[in-house]
């Protein structure tokens, strides 16, 4: 099979290669997916560069956790699902071979039915961005009328989270860094948009909430934004954290304790069985009903995987980047 791979960590154009690799066969309990699209996420380039001290997990890595395609073979003990359109999650989590290839084998539960109204490129955006957003909004306990701040409103996760929060009746405030990102967040449904480069976030939040503060925050960078919490949260607020840019963060701990603020951390790769099942069920229903808008900003062929990684690494993409697998 044709696949993209690397055997050492470093810059994309120096370490990523595309060539032939052995076509895998499904083991008992597994399915093989003939992939049509592979989603590129920030975690993919960070692992490839060795960010946060992460080492090479195997002698040869086929990157990417997200993808979509068709089941073409099943292992022993698996019902015949050949021909079923599916999207996959955790393709390369704790495994050497991900979705940047023509084929992947993985436990059958990780190949989820893809509704007919969702194309393969859109299906390749679900495993990390959409499921992270589903879990974040669920943990934020968003109720009608609540004011929710979603940090980084132009990001792939935030694009879904804004839509999900609006479906639950929340008033959504988000932060962005430029006008193009503001327009993107507005298209997703954000009610109020703050440019954190030109505006004072705390003052804007206080004005937008009548001095009350927000009911919850969905946080993509704890280490950068924690300093704001004492100025933007109401008592008994919730902060749902799915990302950070540093190993450690400085928190206004006494203020958080005195105001009974709840901090909730999660990693989408490590969702518990019940949370994963609930998230998949909710996402499937939304997809079947056509209630989510997907944002794919670039589609490139597998051979251009290095360029795709660099687009994300430079922060140029306002939306998802997907590789088409011929």
Secondary structure, DSSP 8 states (H G I E B T S, - for coil): -EEEEBSS-S-HHHH-EEEE-------TTEEEEEEEEEEE-HHHHHHHHTGGG---SSSSBB--SEEEEEEEEE-TT----TT-EEEESSTTTTSSB-SSBSEEEEEGGGEEE--TTS-HHHHTTIIIIIHHHHHHHHHTT--TT-EEEESSTTSHHHHHHHHHHHHTT-EEEEEESSHHHHHHHHHHT-SEEEETTTS-HHHHHHHHTTTS-EEEEEES-HHHHGGGHHHHEEEEEEEEE---SSS-----HHHHHHTT-EEEE--GGG--HHHHHHHHHHHHHHHHTT-----EEEEEEGGGHHHHHHHHHTT--SSEEEEE--
